[in-house]
Amino acid sequence: MKVLCYSVRLSSLTAISDKCYKATAFDGSEALIPKSQVFGQDYSVSKSEAYWISEWILKQKSLQYSSKKQATFDTITRKEVPVWIVEKHEPTKIDPLENNTIKELKR
């Protein structure tokens, strides 16, 4: 099964039991997050530590997060799954010209 996750920058993520983390954001907001909903650390963020946390649990908690950086993870393998977005481009209709010469380039 696939789960949408957000990259959440945290000041600390502390294990308080075998099944739960205590997450603290930079604004001071705290939340208890189940370990099954944390899919690992986001190593592409360099300024602070960021973790991949599932979207549905973040909506239930009062933890500061941004939805700008998101990825899809497989719940069984706990690895990121590539997602392709197919967009169809339809060009605008342009009427043909009678004379296609450019006056500045003509001798």
C-alpha distances in whole Angstrom, upper triangle without the diagonal:
4,7,10,13,17,19,21,25,26,30,28,25,27,25,27,26,23,21,22,23,25,25,28,28,31,33,33,30,28,25,23,20,18,17,13,13,15,14,17,20,21,23,24,26,30,31,30,26,23,20,16,15,13,14,14,16,18,19,20,22,26,25,26,24,23,21,22,20,17,14,10,8,6,6,7,10,10,11,12,10,13,14,17,19,21,25,28,31,34,37,40,43,46,50,52,55,58,59,57,59,59,62,62,61,64,67
4,7,10,13,16,19,22,24,27,26,24,26,25,27,26,24,21,21,22,24,23,26,26,29,30,30,28,26,23,22,19,17,17,13,12,14,12,15,18,18,21,21,23,27,28,27,24,20,17,14,13,10,12,12,14,16,17,19,21,24,23,23,21,20,17,19,17,13,10,6,6,5,6,9,10,9,10,9,8,11,11,14,16,19,22,25,28,31,34,37,40,43,47,49,52,55,56,54,56,56,59,59,58,61,64
4,6,10,13,15,19,20,24,23,21,23,22,24,24,22,19,19,19,21,20,22,22,25,26,27,24,23,20,19,16,15,14,12,9,11,10,13,16,16,19,20,21,24,26,24,21,18,14,11,10,7,8,9,11,12,14,15,17,20,19,20,17,17,14,16,14,10,8,6,5,6,7,10,12,10,10,10,9,12,12,15,16,20,22,26,29,32,35,37,41,44,47,49,52,56,57,54,57,56,59,59,58,61,65
4,7,10,13,16,18,22,22,20,23,23,25,25,24,20,20,19,21,19,21,20,23,24,25,22,21,19,19,16,16,16,13,10,11,10,13,15,14,18,18,18,22,23,22,19,16,13,9,9,6,6,8,11,11,12,15,16,18,17,17,14,13,10,12,11,7,6,5,6,9,10,14,14,12,12,10,10,12,11,14,15,18,20,24,27,30,33,35,38,41,45,47,50,53,54,52,54,53,56,56,55,58,62
4,7,9,13,15,18,18,16,19,20,22,22,22,19,17,16,18,15,18,17,19,21,22,19,18,16,17,13,14,14,12,9,9,8,10,12,11,15,15,15,19,20,18,16,12,9,6,5,4,5,8,10,9,11,14,14,16,14,14,11,11,9,11,9,6,5,6,7,10,11,15,15,11,11,10,11,13,13,16,17,21,23,26,29,32,34,37,40,43,47,49,51,55,56,53,55,54,57,56,56,59,62
4,6,10,12,16,16,15,18,20,22,23,23,20,18,16,17,14,15,14,16,18,19,17,17,15,16,14,15,15,14,11,10,10,11,11,10,13,13,13,16,17,15,13,10,8,6,6,6,6,10,10,9,11,14,14,15,12,11,8,7,6,8,6,4,7,9,10,14,15,18,18,14,14,12,14,15,14,17,18,22,23,27,29,32,34,36,40,42,46,48,50,54,55,52,54,53,55,54,54,58,61
4,7,10,13,14,13,17,18,21,23,22,20,18,16,16,13,14,12,14,16,18,16,16,16,17,14,16,15,15,12,10,10,10,8,7,10,10,9,12,13,12,10,6,5,5,7,9,10,13,13,11,14,16,15,16,12,11,8,8,8,8,6,6,8,11,12,15,16,19,18,15,14,12,15,16,16,19,20,23,25,29,30,34,35,38,41,44,47,49,51,55,55,52,54,53,55,54,54,57,60
4,6,10,11,11,14,16,19,21,21,19,17,14,13,10,10,9,11,13,14,13,13,12,14,12,15,15,16,12,10,11,11,9,8,12,12,10,13,12,10,8,5,5,6,7,10,10,13,12,9,13,15,13,13,9,8,5,7,9,10,9,9,12,14,15,18,18,21,21,17,17,16,18,19,20,22,23,27,28,32,33,36,38,40,44,46,50,52,54,58,58,55,57,55,58,56,56,60,63
4,7,9,10,14,16,19,21,22,21,18,14,14,10,9,7,8,11,12,12,12,13,15,14,17,16,18,15,13,14,12,10,9,11,11,8,10,9,7,6,4,7,9,10,13,14,17,15,13,16,17,15,14,10,9,7,9,11,12,11,12,15,17,18,21,21,24,23,19,19,18,21,22,23,25,26,29,31,34,35,39,40,42,46,48,52,54,55,59,59,56,57,56,58,56,57,60,63
4,5,7,10,14,16,19,20,19,16,12,10,7,6,5,6,9,10,10,10,11,13,12,15,15,17,15,12,14,13,11,11,13,14,11,12,11,7,6,6,8,11,11,14,15,18,15,13,16,17,14,13,10,9,9,11,14,15,14,16,17,20,20,23,22,25,24,20,21,20,23,25,25,28,29,33,34,38,39,42,44,46,50,52,55,57,59,63,63,60,61,59,62,60,60,64,67
4,7,10,14,16,19,21,20,17,13,11,8,6,5,5,9,9,10,10,12,14,15,18,17,20,18,15,17,15,13,14,15,16,13,13,11,7,7,9,11,14,14,18,19,21,19,16,19,20,16,15,12,11,12,15,18,19,18,19,21,23,23,26,25,28,27,23,24,23,27,28,29,32,33,36,37,41,42,46,47,49,53,54,58,60,62,66,65,62,64,62,64,62,62,66,69
4,6,10,12,15,17,17,14,10,8,6,5,7,9,12,10,11,10,11,12,12,15,14,18,16,13,16,14,12,14,15,17,15,15,13,10,8,9,10,14,14,17,19,21,18,16,19,19,16,15,12,13,14,17,19,20,19,20,21,23,22,25,24,26,25,22,22,23,26,28,29,32,34,37,39,42,44,47,49,51,55,57,60,62,64,68,68,65,66,64,67,65,65,69,71
4,7,9,12,14,13,10,6,6,5,6,9,11,14,13,12,10,10,10,9,11,11,14,13,10,13,11,10,13,15,17,15,16,16,12,9,9,9,12,11,15,17,18,15,14,18,18,15,15,12,13,14,17,19,21,19,19,20,21,20,22,21,23,22,19,20,21,24,26,28,31,32,36,38,42,43,47,49,51,55,57,60,62,64,68,68,65,67,65,68,66,66,70,72
4,6,9,11,11,9,5,5,7,9,12,14,17,14,14,11,11,10,10,11,11,14,14,12,15,13,13,16,18,21,19,20,19,15,12,13,12,15,14,17,20,20,17,17,20,19,16,17,15,16,17,20,22,24,22,22,23,24,22,24,22,24,23,20,22,23,26,29,31,34,36,39,41,45,47,50,52,54,58,60,64,66,68,72,72,69,70,69,71,70,70,73,76
4,6,7,8,6,4,6,9,12,15,18,20,17,17,13,12,10,10,10,8,12,13,11,14,13,14,17,19,22,21,22,22,18,15,15,14,15,15,17,20,20,17,17,21,20,17,18,16,19,19,23,24,26,24,24,23,24,22,23,20,22,22,19,21,23,26,29,31,34,36,40,42,46,48,51,53,56,59,62,66,68,70,73,74,71,72,71,73,72,72,75,78
4,7,8,6,6,6,10,13,16,19,21,18,17,13,12,9,10,10,10,14,15,14,17,17,18,21,23,26,25,26,25,21,18,18,17,18,17,19,21,21,18,18,21,19,17,18,17,20,21,24,26,28,27,26,26,26,24,25,22,24,24,21,24,26,29,32,33,37,39,42,44,48,50,54,56,58,62,64,68,70,72,76,76,74,75,74,76,75,75,78,81
4,5,5,7,9,13,16,19,22,24,21,20,16,14,11,11,10,9,12,14,14,17,17,19,22,24,27,26,28,28,24,21,20,18,19,18,19,22,21,18,19,22,20,18,20,19,22,23,26,28,30,28,27,27,26,24,24,21,22,23,20,23,26,29,32,33,37,39,43,45,48,51,54,57,59,63,65,69,71,73,77,78,75,76,75,78,77,76,80,83
4,6,9,12,15,18,21,24,26,24,22,18,16,13,12,9,8,10,13,13,15,16,18,22,24,27,27,28,28,25,21,21,18,19,17,18,22,21,18,20,23,21,20,22,21,24,24,27,28,30,28,26,26,25,22,22,18,19,20,18,21,24,26,30,32,35,37,41,44,47,50,53,56,58,62,64,68,70,73,76,77,74,76,75,77,76,76,79,82
4,7,11,13,17,20,23,25,22,20,17,14,10,9,6,5,7,10,11,13,14,17,20,23,26,25,27,28,24,21,19,16,16,14,15,18,18,14,17,19,18,17,19,19,22,22,25,25,28,26,24,23,22,19,19,16,17,18,16,19,22,24,28,29,33,35,38,41,44,47,50,53,55,59,62,65,67,70,74,74,71,73,72,75,74,74,77,80
4,7,10,13,16,20,21,19,17,13,10,7,6,4,5,8,9,10,13,14,16,19,22,24,23,25,25,22,18,17,14,15,13,14,17,16,13,14,17,15,14,16,15,18,19,22,23,25,24,22,22,22,19,20,17,19,20,17,20,22,25,28,29,33,34,38,40,44,46,49,52,54,58,60,64,66,69,72,73,70,72,71,74,72,72,76,79
4,6,10,13,16,18,16,14,10,8,6,5,6,6,10,10,9,12,12,13,16,19,22,20,22,22,18,15,14,12,13,11,13,16,16,13,13,16,15,13,14,13,15,16,19,21,23,21,21,21,21,19,20,18,20,20,17,20,21,24,27,28,32,33,37,39,43,45,48,50,53,56,59,62,65,67,71,71,68,70,68,71,70,70,73,76
4,7,10,13,15,12,11,7,6,5,6,9,10,13,12,11,15,15,15,17,20,22,20,22,21,17,14,14,13,14,13,15,17,17,13,13,16,15,12,12,11,13,15,18,20,23,22,21,22,23,22,23,21,23,24,20,22,23,26,29,30,33,34,38,40,44,46,49,51,53,57,59,63,65,67,71,71,68,70,68,71,70,70,73,76
4,7,10,12,10,8,6,5,6,7,10,11,14,12,10,14,13,13,15,18,19,17,19,18,14,12,11,10,12,11,13,15,16,12,11,14,14,10,11,8,10,11,15,17,19,18,18,20,21,20,22,21,23,23,20,21,22,25,27,28,31,32,36,37,41,43,46,48,50,54,56,59,62,64,67,68,65,66,65,67,66,66,70,73
4,7,8,6,6,5,7,9,10,14,15,18,15,14,17,16,15,16,18,20,17,18,16,13,11,11,12,14,13,16,17,18,15,13,16,15,12,10,8,9,11,14,17,19,19,20,21,23,23,25,24,27,27,23,24,24,27,29,30,33,33,37,38,42,43,46,48,50,54,56,59,62,64,67,67,65,66,64,67,65,65,69,72
4,6,5,5,6,9,12,12,16,17,19,17,15,17,16,15,15,17,18,15,16,14,11,11,10,11,14,13,16,16,18,15,12,15,15,12,10,7,6,8,11,15,16,16,18,20,22,22,25,25,28,27,23,24,24,26,28,28,31,31,35,36,39,40,44,45,47,51,53,56,59,60,64,64,61,63,61,63,62,62,66,69
4,5,7,9,12,15,16,20,20,23,20,18,20,19,17,17,18,19,15,15,12,10,11,11,14,16,16,19,19,21,19,15,18,19,15,13,10,8,10,12,16,17,17,19,22,25,25,28,28,31,30,26,27,26,29,30,30,32,33,36,37,40,41,44,46,47,51,53,56,58,60,64,64,61,62,60,62,60,61,64,67
4,6,9,12,16,17,21,22,24,22,20,23,22,20,20,22,22,18,19,16,14,15,15,16,19,18,20,19,21,19,15,17,18,14,11,9,7,10,13,17,18,19,21,24,26,27,30,30,33,32,29,29,28,31,32,32,34,34,37,38,41,42,45,46,47,51,53,56,59,60,64,64,61,63,60,63,61,62,65,68
4,6,10,13,15,19,21,23,21,19,22,22,20,21,23,23,20,21,18,15,15,16,17,19,18,20,20,21,18,16,17,17,13,11,9,9,12,15,19,21,21,23,25,27,28,30,29,32,32,29,29,29,32,33,33,36,36,39,40,44,45,48,49,50,54,56,60,62,64,67,67,65,66,64,66,65,65,69,72
4,7,11,13,16,18,21,18,17,20,20,19,20,23,23,20,22,19,16,16,15,16,17,16,17,17,18,15,12,14,13,10,7,6,7,10,14,17,19,20,21,23,25,25,28,27,30,30,27,28,27,30,31,31,34,34,37,38,42,43,46,48,49,53,55,58,61,63,66,67,64,66,64,66,65,65,69,72
4,7,10,13,15,18,16,15,18,18,18,19,22,23,21,22,20,17,16,15,15,16,14,16,16,17,13,11,14,12,9,7,6,9,11,15,18,21,21,21,23,24,24,26,25,28,28,24,26,26,29,31,31,34,34,38,39,42,44,47,49,51,54,57,60,63,65,68,69,66,68,66,68,67,68,71,74
4,6,10,12,15,13,13,16,17,17,19,22,24,21,23,22,18,16,15,14,15,12,13,14,14,10,9,11,10,6,7,6,10,12,15,17,20,20,20,21,22,22,24,22,25,25,22,24,24,27,29,29,32,33,36,38,41,43,46,48,50,54,56,60,62,64,68,69,66,68,66,69,68,68,71,75
4,7,9,12,11,11,15,16,17,19,22,24,23,24,24,20,17,16,14,15,12,13,14,14,10,10,13,11,8,10,9,13,14,18,19,22,22,21,22,22,21,22,20,22,23,20,23,23,26,29,29,32,33,37,38,42,44,47,50,52,55,58,61,64,66,70,70,68,70,68,71,70,70,73,77
4,6,8,7,8,11,13,14,17,20,22,21,23,23,19,16,14,12,12,9,10,12,11,8,9,12,10,8,11,10,13,13,16,17,20,19,18,18,18,17,18,16,19,20,16,19,20,22,25,26,29,30,34,36,39,41,45,47,49,53,55,59,61,64,68,68,65,67,66,69,68,68,71,74
4,5,6,7,11,12,15,18,21,23,22,25,25,21,18,16,13,13,10,10,13,12,9,11,14,12,11,14,14,17,17,19,20,22,21,19,19,18,16,17,14,16,17,14,17,19,21,24,25,29,30,34,36,40,42,45,48,50,54,57,60,62,65,69,69,67,69,68,70,69,69,73,76
4,5,5,8,10,12,15,18,21,21,23,24,20,17,15,12,11,9,11,14,14,11,13,16,15,14,17,16,18,18,20,20,23,20,19,18,17,15,15,12,14,15,12,15,17,20,23,24,28,30,33,36,39,42,45,48,50,54,56,60,62,65,68,69,66,68,67,70,69,69,72,75
4,6,7,10,13,16,19,22,22,24,25,22,19,16,13,11,9,9,13,12,10,13,16,15,15,18,17,19,18,20,20,22,20,18,16,15,12,12,9,11,12,10,13,15,17,21,22,26,27,31,33,37,40,43,46,48,52,55,58,60,63,67,67,65,67,66,69,68,68,71,74
4,6,9,12,14,18,20,19,22,23,20,17,14,10,8,6,5,9,9,7,9,12,12,12,15,14,16,15,17,16,19,17,14,13,12,10,11,9,12,13,10,13,14,16,19,20,23,25,28,31,34,37,40,43,45,49,52,55,57,60,64,64,62,64,63,66,65,65,68,71
4,6,8,11,14,16,16,19,20,17,13,11,7,6,5,7,10,12,10,11,14,14,14,16,14,15,14,16,16,18,15,13,13,12,10,12,10,13,13,9,11,12,15,18,20,23,25,29,31,35,37,40,43,45,49,51,55,57,60,63,64,61,63,62,65,63,63,66,70
4,7,9,12,14,15,18,20,17,14,11,7,5,6,8,11,13,12,13,16,17,17,19,17,18,15,16,16,17,14,12,10,10,8,9,9,11,10,6,8,9,12,15,17,21,23,26,29,33,35,38,41,44,47,50,53,55,58,61,62,59,61,59,63,61,61,64,67
4,7,9,12,13,15,17,14,11,9,6,6,8,11,14,16,15,15,19,20,19,20,17,18,16,17,17,18,14,13,12,12,10,12,12,14,12,8,9,10,14,16,18,22,24,28,30,34,36,40,42,45,48,51,54,56,58,62,62,59,61,59,62,61,61,64,67
4,6,9,9,11,13,11,7,6,4,6,9,12,15,18,17,16,19,21,19,20,17,17,15,16,16,16,13,13,12,14,13,15,15,17,15,12,11,12,15,17,19,23,25,28,30,34,36,40,42,44,48,50,54,55,57,61,61,58,59,58,61,59,59,62,65
4,6,6,9,11,10,7,5,5,6,10,13,15,18,18,16,20,22,20,21,17,16,14,14,14,14,10,11,10,13,12,16,17,19,17,13,12,11,14,15,17,20,22,26,28,31,33,36,38,41,44,46,50,52,54,57,57,54,55,54,57,55,55,58,61
4,5,7,10,10,8,7,8,10,14,17,19,22,21,20,23,25,24,24,21,19,17,17,17,16,13,14,13,16,15,18,19,21,18,15,14,13,16,17,19,22,24,27,29,33,34,38,39,42,45,47,51,52,54,58,57,54,55,54,56,55,54,58,60
4,6,10,10,9,9,10,11,15,18,19,23,22,21,23,26,24,25,21,19,16,16,16,14,11,12,13,16,16,19,21,23,20,17,15,14,16,16,18,20,22,25,27,30,31,35,36,39,42,44,47,49,50,54,54,50,51,50,53,51,50,54,57
4,6,7,7,6,9,11,14,17,19,22,21,19,22,24,23,22,19,17,14,13,15,13,11,13,14,17,18,21,23,25,23,19,18,16,19,19,20,23,24,27,28,32,33,36,37,40,43,45,49,50,52,55,55,52,53,51,53,52,51,55,58
4,6,7,9,12,15,18,21,22,25,25,22,25,27,25,24,21,19,17,16,18,16,14,17,18,21,21,25,26,28,25,22,21,19,22,22,24,26,27,30,31,35,36,39,40,42,46,47,51,52,53,57,56,53,54,52,54,52,52,56,58
4,7,9,13,16,18,22,22,26,24,22,25,27,24,23,19,17,15,15,18,16,15,18,20,23,23,27,28,30,28,25,23,22,25,25,26,28,29,32,33,37,37,41,41,43,47,48,52,53,55,58,58,54,55,53,55,53,53,57,59
4,6,10,13,16,19,20,23,22,19,22,24,21,20,16,15,14,14,17,16,15,17,19,22,22,25,25,28,26,22,22,21,24,25,26,28,29,33,34,38,38,42,43,45,49,50,54,55,57,61,60,57,58,56,58,56,56,60,63
4,7,10,13,16,18,21,19,17,21,22,19,19,15,14,13,14,16,16,14,16,17,19,19,22,22,24,23,19,19,18,22,23,24,27,28,32,33,37,38,42,43,45,49,51,55,56,58,62,61,58,59,57,60,58,58,62,64
4,7,9,13,14,17,16,14,17,19,17,17,13,12,10,11,13,13,11,12,13,16,16,19,19,22,20,16,16,15,18,20,21,24,25,29,30,34,35,39,40,43,46,48,52,54,56,59,59,56,57,56,58,57,57,60,63
4,6,10,12,15,13,12,16,17,15,16,13,13,11,12,13,14,11,11,11,13,13,16,16,18,17,13,13,13,16,18,19,23,24,28,30,33,35,39,41,43,47,49,52,54,56,60,60,57,59,57,60,59,58,62,65
4,7,9,12,12,11,14,16,15,16,14,14,11,12,11,12,10,8,8,10,9,12,12,15,14,11,11,10,13,15,16,19,21,25,27,30,32,36,38,41,44,47,50,52,54,58,58,56,57,56,59,58,57,61,64
4,6,9,8,7,11,12,12,13,11,12,10,11,11,13,11,10,10,10,10,13,12,15,15,11,13,12,15,17,17,21,22,26,28,31,33,37,39,42,45,48,51,54,56,60,60,57,59,58,61,60,60,63,66
4,6,6,7,9,11,11,14,12,14,11,12,11,14,12,10,9,9,9,11,10,14,15,11,13,12,14,16,16,19,20,24,26,30,32,35,38,40,44,46,50,52,55,59,59,57,59,58,61,60,60,63,66
4,6,5,6,9,10,13,12,12,10,10,9,12,11,9,10,10,11,13,13,17,18,15,16,14,15,17,16,19,19,23,24,28,30,33,36,38,41,44,48,50,53,57,57,55,57,56,59,58,58,61,65
4,5,5,7,9,12,12,14,12,13,12,15,15,13,13,13,13,15,14,17,19,16,18,17,18,20,19,22,22,25,27,30,32,35,38,40,43,46,50,52,55,59,60,57,60,59,62,61,61,64,68
4,5,5,6,10,10,12,12,14,13,17,16,14,15,14,14,16,14,18,19,16,18,18,19,22,21,24,25,28,30,33,36,39,41,43,47,49,53,56,58,62,63,60,62,61,64,64,64,67,70
4,5,5,7,7,9,8,10,10,14,14,13,14,15,15,18,16,20,21,18,19,18,20,22,21,24,24,28,29,32,34,37,40,42,45,48,52,54,56,60,61,58,60,59,62,61,61,65,68
4,6,8,9,10,10,11,11,15,15,14,16,16,17,19,18,22,24,20,22,21,22,23,22,25,24,28,28,32,34,36,39,41,44,47,50,53,55,59,60,58,60,59,62,61,61,64,68
4,7,9,12,12,14,14,18,19,17,19,19,19,21,19,23,24,21,23,23,24,26,25,28,28,31,32,35,37,40,43,44,48,50,54,57,59,63,64,62,64,63,65,65,65,68,72
4,6,9,10,13,14,18,18,18,19,20,20,22,20,24,25,22,24,23,25,27,26,29,29,33,34,37,39,42,44,46,49,52,56,58,60,64,65,63,65,63,66,65,65,69,72
4,7,9,12,14,18,19,19,21,22,23,25,24,27,28,25,26,25,27,29,28,31,31,34,35,38,40,42,45,46,49,52,55,58,60,64,65,62,64,63,65,64,65,68,71
4,6,10,12,15,16,16,19,20,21,23,22,26,26,22,24,23,25,27,26,29,29,33,33,37,38,41,43,45,49,51,54,57,59,63,63,61,62,61,63,62,63,66,69
4,7,10,13,14,15,18,20,21,24,24,27,27,23,24,23,25,26,25,28,28,31,32,35,36,39,41,42,46,48,52,54,56,60,60,58,59,58,60,59,59,63,66
4,7,9,10,11,14,17,18,21,21,25,25,21,21,19,22,22,22,24,24,27,28,32,33,36,38,39,43,45,49,51,53,57,57,55,56,55,57,56,56,60,63
4,6,7,9,13,15,18,21,22,25,25,21,21,19,20,21,20,22,21,24,25,28,29,32,34,36,39,41,45,48,49,53,54,51,53,51,53,52,53,56,59
4,6,6,10,13,15,19,20,23,23,20,19,17,18,18,16,18,18,21,21,25,26,29,31,33,37,39,43,45,47,51,51,49,51,49,52,51,51,55,58
4,6,10,13,16,20,21,25,24,21,20,17,18,17,16,17,16,19,20,23,24,27,29,31,35,37,40,42,44,48,48,46,47,46,49,48,48,51,54
4,7,11,13,17,19,22,21,18,16,13,14,14,13,15,15,19,20,24,25,28,30,32,36,38,42,44,46,49,50,47,48,47,50,49,49,52,55
4,7,10,14,15,19,18,15,14,11,11,11,11,13,14,17,19,23,24,28,30,32,36,38,42,44,46,50,51,48,50,49,51,51,50,54,57
4,7,10,13,15,15,12,10,7,8,8,8,11,13,16,19,22,25,28,30,33,37,39,43,45,47,51,51,48,50,49,53,52,51,54,58
4,7,10,12,12,10,9,6,6,7,7,11,13,16,19,23,25,29,31,34,38,40,44,46,48,52,53,50,52,52,55,54,54,57,60
4,6,9,8,6,5,4,5,9,10,14,16,20,22,26,29,32,35,38,41,44,47,49,52,56,56,53,55,55,58,57,57,60,63
4,6,6,5,6,6,6,10,12,15,18,21,24,28,31,34,37,40,43,46,49,51,54,57,58,56,58,57,61,60,59,62,65
4,6,5,8,9,10,14,15,19,21,24,27,31,34,37,40,43,46,49,53,54,57,61,62,59,61,61,64,63,63,66,69
4,6,8,11,11,15,17,20,23,26,29,33,36,39,42,45,48,51,55,56,59,63,64,61,63,63,66,65,64,67,70
4,5,9,10,13,16,19,23,26,29,32,35,39,41,45,48,50,54,55,58,62,62,59,61,61,64,64,63,65,68
4,7,9,13,15,19,22,25,28,32,34,38,41,44,47,49,53,55,57,61,61,59,61,60,63,62,61,64,67
4,6,10,13,16,19,23,26,29,32,35,38,41,44,47,50,52,54,58,58,55,57,57,60,59,58,61,64
4,7,9,13,16,19,22,26,28,32,34,37,41,43,47,48,51,54,55,52,54,53,56,55,55,58,61
4,6,10,13,16,19,23,26,29,32,35,38,41,44,46,49,52,53,50,52,51,55,54,53,56,59
4,7,10,13,16,20,22,26,28,32,35,37,41,42,45,48,49,46,48,48,51,50,49,52,55
4,7,10,13,16,19,23,25,29,32,34,38,40,42,46,47,44,46,46,49,49,48,51,54
4,6,10,13,16,19,22,25,28,31,34,36,39,42,43,40,43,42,46,46,45,47,51
4,6,10,13,16,19,22,25,28,31,33,36,40,41,38,41,40,44,44,43,46,49
4,7,10,13,16,19,22,25,28,30,33,37,38,35,38,38,42,42,41,43,47
4,6,10,13,16,19,22,25,27,30,34,35,33,35,35,39,39,38,41,44
4,7,10,13,16,19,22,24,27,31,32,30,33,33,37,37,36,39,42
4,6,10,13,15,19,21,24,27,28,26,29,29,33,33,33,35,39
4,7,9,12,16,18,21,24,26,24,27,28,31,32,32,34,37
4,7,9,12,15,18,21,22,21,24,24,27,28,28,30,34
4,6,10,13,15,19,21,19,22,23,26,27,27,29,33
4,7,10,13,16,18,17,21,22,25,26,27,28,32
4,6,9,13,15,14,17,18,21,23,23,24,28
4,7,10,12,12,16,17,20,22,23,23,27
4,7,9,9,13,15,18,20,20,20,24
4,6,6,10,12,14,17,17,17,21
4,6,9,12,14,17,17,16,20
4,6,9,11,14,14,13,16
4,7,10,12,12,11,15
4,6,9,8,7,11
4,6,6,6,10
4,5,5,8
4,6,8
4,7
4
